[in-house]
Each structure stands twice: as C-alpha cells, then as structure tokens.
Amino acid sequence: MFAHITTQRQLQRTHVISRNTSSRAIHTHLSIAVAIALSCTAVQVQAADNSQTYNELPVPEAAFEYETVEMPQSGKVISKEFIAQQAKLFSECTQVQSSAARLACFDKVAEQGKTPSYTTTKQPVDLAKTFKTTISGNPQVVFVEENSTSTFSDESATANQQSATNSLDTVTDNQQEAQVLESVGVTQADIEKYTPLSLAYDLDQNSERGTWTVRPYRPTYLLPLFYTFDPNLSPSTPSQEIEPFDSNDIRETELKFQLSLKSKVAEDLFDTSADLWFGYTQESHWQVYNEDNSRPFRATDYQPEIFLTQPVTADLPFGGRLRMLGAGAVHHSNGQDDPLSRSWNRAYLMAGAEWGKLSVIPRLWARVNGDSSSDDDNPDIEDYMGYGDIKFLYDLPAEQSISGTLRYNPSTNKGAAQIDYIYPLSENVNGMVQLFQGYGESIVDYNHENTSIGFGIVLNDWKGL
C-alpha cells in the first residue's frame, strides 16, 4: 500500500518538472492519470520480485477527485469511470493465487491502460513449421507470429478463445480465479510470459537487467541442520587410494549451503532470440558441529558453466508445451589434492517444457575429458552419475513449491533423487526441507550411496530451476 502511494507521488513530481510549458492544473491532472496507470506496473514488478499477493488497494471513489483527465499529447480523455474500472480490475487480479497468472493479469490491466513497456519481446522458433520447411526441401527458421490469430475466421477465433479459456485450468483450480482471468482477457500465452521457466531464461521477453548482471540460477540456500544417515568414511575410486576417516572425523550432522548465480553474456544471437549465459554453482558441506577437528569443510563442489538457450514453441502430449532448447558445457570438481581429488567435464543438450504449474528441464550429457585414463580421478563416475538428469519445479498454492533433480543409469541401476520442499516464511525468505537418496550427493561421494535430510532457508527469488 505504501509502495503504491509513494510511486504515485514520485510520478506526480516527475511529470510536473518535465512539462514546464503546461499549466499547473494540467500538470496535476496528467500526473494523476499517468501515476494510476503506471502504478499497476510498479506493483506488478514488486509482485514479481516478492512473489506475494497484494490485498490492500486504494478505494477508487476516494482516490480521484476529477471527472475527466485529458492527455495533452494524444488528446485522449480518460474518465473517472475508466480509472475506477482499471482499479477494480487490478483489485480482482490480486485475488489470483498463481504467481504467473497474477502477474499476467496485472500486465493485461496495465496494457489496457496503455502503460508503456520497457522490455524487448522475443519471438520463439516454431519447431513444427521449421521442421515442415526442412523436410519439404526449403529449410528455414520459422518464428511464431505475434498476431497469428488475427487472420482466423470468427468461428475459428471463437474456438481458439474457448480453448485458451479451458487451458487456464492448468494454472488455477479455482473457478472464480479463472473467471477473473477471463474477464480481464488473460490467455494462456499471457501467463506463459511469467512462468518460472520463462522468467529464468528470458524466453518471452528480455529482462530489464540486460547483460552482465548477476541473476539467480540454481537454488541459493542455507541448511544449518543437514543430517546424513550413512557418511562416507572411506572415500575412494578405482584410480585413487582409500582415505580413511572415523566417526569423529566426519559426523552425521553438518551445515550445507549452495550459492548459484548466472549472468547473460549476450542476447538475441543469430537473429533467433538465442541467449548466451555464464553460470556458477558452489555447494559446500561444513562440519560446523565438529569442534574436535576445528570445524572443517568436508566437501565443496565447484561448477562453472556456459550455455546457450533458444526460445521455441511446440505442443507436447497431455497439454504440455516445449518452451526452450539449449546446449552447454560444465566443469565439475572439488579442488582437493590426491587422493580426494575428483573432477570431470561434460557437454550437454537440454530442453525446457511446461505442463501448467509443472516446469521440467531434462539434460543429456557426454563426458569430455582432457586427461588420460591413467590420470583420471574418477574413471567410473558415469556408472553412478549417469548420462543426464531431469530438474523440475511444481508450484503449489500459497507460494509453496516442490522441486528437485532425478538421475538414473539404466545399465548400472544406480542414480539419485533430490526433493526440495519450499514454503514462505517472510517477504524475502522461504523455509526449505531437502531430501536426498542415492549416489553423488557431492562429487567426493559419487560412488557412495547415502540418505540425508536438511532443514533451512532459501532466498525468495533464488529457488529456481
């Protein structure tokens, strides 16, 4: 509420200064009109950052004392009734629980008020049409047309609108919320602009943060209580000797944290809206409760990587949508000396897909090693870590979510599963419960099976894929 009022006052002052040639009365009228229109966008951005529902709004009848406001440049007259209707629609949008649908609702209301956008919209590659031109002997990249529905007949348009309305069921189970979205004019395509996958990888529009700015990547969390039921007291590999530990050297309870960030290096490459990213993830296990051994770090994994993402669109079974294709390379090591040294390099292909509230990123990788086999720290690591993984995120009501990573090697029947449950604690921090079972909880334990559970916190906007 206070952020909303502050934004109005700031915009009023800005417009009064910038329009020196207008009268003070016109300044006042213009400031109020533009402040109301842009306040929708201001609160929308705040909702995107804080992922919370706003329930306090100004009362339309108390907020405006003028019947009409004339926009000097366009000559358009905005009535009090129109502004009140916009505030009413905005109020209805706040009742939508799904973050993506709520932000799409805000955006649609702001769009109706002709609020300017400062982001560049992307055009995804239409895979079906691109494939069709390729097999027909005239290969070319075909993009999705922004206004492709404008050429439909009235009957087709009606059917398409009905289909879009039905698809809203995938983002909300509440009939009242679906009616709100429909009344504002929100479609599935509008919602997709604000899904976790789209926001994480700029699939529909480039972020205002631009290039070379730090952004969230994997979840960034702190788990002060992390309990391992079967610690690895004798880490070894086929090419490394056993390093023995006792139960006092490595205790079951420790602290675990992960820091993960990425930055867009270049955007809209190859005239296809492709983006180049650099990512870095560090995961550490700290024996903070082991006072007998000076509380050492038991294991730290470092994973720098570079990857390319390409926005695409294609229908998938069961109402899913393919949203992204990509490729990358990652180095994974622990920075230890022999006999605890572990490292490997991988090149991978990935995709991003959505089924309503479920976002999925599968990856397939191939090992790329510069060392000879005799110098390999962990020659059998693929037997345990497999040839790929699947990351997923499912949005639950009340800003909760379940996410995780699954790995499996069918030839060795080995793999791992990590499940993270996230729930809100405050405006900027969420609680987190993490479960892990299998091989490779850290790279030094790649061939050791264990089960562990952790409790802690994760930063609000750093819980992504």
PETAUR-V145405 format. One record per residue. N is the residue number from 1. PSI is psi in radians with two decimals (NA if undefined). Layout:
<<N & PSI> <N & PSI>>
//
This chain:
<<1 & -0.85> <2 & -0.65> <3 & -0.64> <4 & -0.81> <5 & -0.72> <6 & -0.73> <7 & -0.72> <8 & -0.80> <9 & -0.71> <10 & -0.75> <11 & -0.64> <12 & -0.82> <13 & -0.70> <14 & -0.80> <15 & -0.57> <16 & -0.69> <17 & -0.74> <18 & -0.34> <19 & 1.22> <20 & -0.42> <21 & -0.18> <22 & 2.81> <23 & 2.83> <24 & -0.60> <25 & -0.77> <26 & -0.65> <27 & -0.79> <28 & -0.77> <29 & -0.81> <30 & -0.73> <31 & -0.72> <32 & -0.78> <33 & -0.84> <34 & -0.62> <35 & -0.73> <36 & -0.72> <37 & -0.81> <38 & -0.32> <39 & -0.54> <40 & -0.77> <41 & -0.68> <42 & -0.80> <43 & -0.54> <44 & -0.78> <45 & -0.70> <46 & -0.66> <47 & -0.62> <48 & -0.62> <49 & -0.66> <50 & -0.20> <51 & 0.92> <52 & 2.88> <53 & 2.37> <54 & 2.11> <55 & -0.22> <56 & 2.15> <57 & 2.70> <58 & 2.53> <59 & 2.16> <60 & -0.76> <61 & -0.46> <62 & -0.27> <63 & -0.37> <64 & 2.30> <65 & 0.02> <66 & 2.48> <67 & -0.75> <68 & 2.70> <69 & 2.23> <70 & 2.26> <71 & 2.01> <72 & -0.71> <73 & -0.78> <74 & -0.27> <75 & 0.08> <76 & 2.33> <77 & 2.15> <78 & 2.12> <79 & 2.85> <80 & -0.63> <81 & -0.68> <82 & -0.78> <83 & -0.71> <84 & -0.65> <85 & -0.69> <86 & -0.73> <87 & -0.64> <88 & -0.78> <89 & -0.72> <90 & -0.72> <91 & -0.70> <92 & -0.62> <93 & -0.57> <94 & -0.28> <95 & -0.16> <96 & 2.19> <97 & -0.62> <98 & 2.21> <99 & -0.81> <100 & -0.78> <101 & -0.66> <102 & -0.77> <103 & -0.65> <104 & -0.64> <105 & -0.82> <106 & -0.80> <107 & -0.69> <108 & -0.71> <109 & -0.77> <110 & -0.65> <111 & -0.68> <112 & -0.48> <113 & 0.12> <114 & 0.67> <115 & 2.26> <116 & 2.63> <117 & 2.48> <118 & 0.26> <119 & 2.67> <120 & 2.16> <121 & 2.44> <122 & 2.72> <123 & 1.93> <124 & 2.74> <125 & 2.26> <126 & 1.81> <127 & -0.68> <128 & -0.82> <129 & -0.63> <130 & -0.74> <131 & -0.66> <132 & -0.73> <133 & -0.53> <134 & -0.83> <135 & -0.28> <136 & -0.04> <137 & 0.06> <138 & 1.20> <139 & 2.28> <140 & 2.71> <141 & 2.16> <142 & 2.21> <143 & 2.72> <144 & 2.27> <145 & 2.31> <146 & -0.69> <147 & 0.71> <148 & -0.43> <149 & -0.14> <150 & -0.31> <151 & 0.03> <152 & 2.70> <153 & 2.89> <154 & -0.69> <155 & -0.73> <156 & -0.67> <157 & -0.70> <158 & -0.76> <159 & -0.70> <160 & -0.70> <161 & -0.69> <162 & -0.69> <163 & -0.71> <164 & -0.68> <165 & -0.75> <166 & -0.61> <167 & -0.29> <168 & -0.34> <169 & -0.36> <170 & -0.30> <171 & -0.24> <172 & 2.38> <173 & 0.00> <174 & 2.11> <175 & -0.62> <176 & -0.71> <177 & -0.71> <178 & -0.66> <179 & -0.65> <180 & -0.83> <181 & -0.70> <182 & -0.71> <183 & -0.58> <184 & -0.38> <185 & 0.34> <186 & 2.31> <187 & 3.02> <188 & -0.67> <189 & -0.63> <190 & -0.73> <191 & -0.65> <192 & -0.40> <193 & -0.33> <194 & 0.31> <195 & 2.75> <196 & -0.69> <197 & -0.78> <198 & -0.78> <199 & -0.61> <200 & -0.59> <201 & 0.33> <202 & 0.93> <203 & -0.50> <204 & -0.48> <205 & 2.54> <206 & 2.42> <207 & 2.60> <208 & -0.24> <209 & -0.36> <210 & -2.67> <211 & 2.78> <212 & 0.68> <213 & 2.56> <214 & 2.30> <215 & 2.79> <216 & 2.62> <217 & -1.81> <218 & 2.96> <219 & 2.39> <220 & 2.00> <221 & 2.89> <222 & 2.10> <223 & 1.60> <224 & -0.48> <225 & 1.88> <226 & 1.96> <227 & 2.20> <228 & 2.16> <229 & -0.48> <230 & 1.39> <231 & 2.63> <232 & 1.74> <233 & -0.08> <234 & 1.11> <235 & 2.34> <236 & 2.92> <237 & 2.96> <238 & -0.38> <239 & -0.01> <240 & 2.52> <241 & 2.80> <242 & 2.36> <243 & 1.76> <244 & 2.47> <245 & 2.76> <246 & 3.10> <247 & -0.32> <248 & -0.45> <249 & -0.76> <250 & 1.87> <251 & 2.77> <252 & -0.63> <253 & 2.26> <254 & -3.10> <255 & 2.38> <256 & 2.41> <257 & 2.72> <258 & 2.33> <259 & 2.21> <260 & 2.26> <261 & 2.84> <262 & 2.86> <263 & 2.39> <264 & 2.11> <265 & -0.72> <266 & 2.62> <267 & 2.73> <268 & 0.87> <269 & 2.73> <270 & 0.34> <271 & 0.50> <272 & 0.30> <273 & 0.31> <274 & 2.55> <275 & 2.53> <276 & 2.29> <277 & 2.67> <278 & 2.32> <279 & 2.67> <280 & 2.27> <281 & 2.29> <282 & 2.25> <283 & 2.25> <284 & 2.51> <285 & 2.03> <286 & 2.10> <287 & 1.10> <288 & -0.36> <289 & 0.09> <290 & 1.36> <291 & -0.38> <292 & -0.38> <293 & 0.57> <294 & 0.48> <295 & 1.09> <296 & 2.83> <297 & 2.08> <298 & -0.73> <299 & 2.47> <300 & 2.18> <301 & 2.36> <302 & 2.27> <303 & 1.48> <304 & 2.54> <305 & 2.82> <306 & 2.40> <307 & 2.76> <308 & 2.34> <309 & 2.47> <310 & 2.00> <311 & 2.30> <312 & 3.01> <313 & 2.37> <314 & 2.53> <315 & 2.49> <316 & 2.82> <317 & 2.70> <318 & 0.57> <319 & 0.28> <320 & 2.88> <321 & 2.25> <322 & 2.18> <323 & -0.36> <324 & 2.53> <325 & 2.63> <326 & 2.98> <327 & 2.64> <328 & -3.14> <329 & 2.44> <330 & 2.43> <331 & 2.37> <332 & 2.08> <333 & 2.99> <334 & -0.02> <335 & 0.30> <336 & 2.80> <337 & 2.85> <338 & 2.51> <339 & 0.23> <340 & 0.03> <341 & 2.33> <342 & 2.42> <343 & 2.66> <344 & 2.74> <345 & 2.49> <346 & 2.55> <347 & 2.42> <348 & 2.75> <349 & 2.53> <350 & 2.91> <351 & 2.83> <352 & 2.24> <353 & 2.78> <354 & 2.43> <355 & 1.47> <356 & -2.03> <357 & -0.09> <358 & 2.14> <359 & 2.37> <360 & 2.36> <361 & 1.75> <362 & 2.55> <363 & 2.51> <364 & 2.27> <365 & 2.81> <366 & 2.40> <367 & 2.41> <368 & 1.89> <369 & 2.28> <370 & -0.30> <371 & 2.69> <372 & 2.78> <373 & -0.53> <374 & -0.41> <375 & 0.05> <376 & 2.19> <377 & -0.55> <378 & 1.30> <379 & -0.38> <380 & 0.39> <381 & -0.55> <382 & -0.42> <383 & -0.52> <384 & -0.64> <385 & -0.21> <386 & -2.85> <387 & 0.35> <388 & 3.10> <389 & 2.98> <390 & 2.11> <391 & 2.50> <392 & 2.75> <393 & 2.20> <394 & 2.12> <395 & 2.25> <396 & 2.91> <397 & 2.81> <398 & 0.67> <399 & 0.43> <400 & 2.85> <401 & 2.74> <402 & 2.25> <403 & 3.00> <404 & -3.06> <405 & 2.36> <406 & 2.35> <407 & 2.53> <408 & 2.37> <409 & 1.86> <410 & -0.43> <411 & -0.47> <412 & -0.15> <413 & 0.62> <414 & 2.65> <415 & -2.72> <416 & 2.76> <417 & 2.24> <418 & 2.23> <419 & 2.26> <420 & 2.20> <421 & 2.19> <422 & 2.36> <423 & 2.57> <424 & 2.44> <425 & -0.75> <426 & -2.98> <427 & -0.61> <428 & -0.09> <429 & 2.44> <430 & 2.59> <431 & 2.72> <432 & 2.36> <433 & 2.20> <434 & 2.29> <435 & 2.40> <436 & 2.41> <437 & 2.23> <438 & -2.67> <439 & 2.59> <440 & 0.61> <441 & -0.55> <442 & 2.86> <443 & -0.50> <444 & -0.34> <445 & 0.45> <446 & -0.53> <447 & 0.36> <448 & 2.23> <449 & 2.31> <450 & 2.96> <451 & 2.35> <452 & 2.78> <453 & 2.45> <454 & 2.68> <455 & 2.33> <456 & -2.56> <457 & 2.73> <458 & 2.47> <459 & 2.56> <460 & -0.92> <461 & 0.26> <462 & 0.69> <463 & 0.37> <464 & -2.88> <465 & NA>>
//
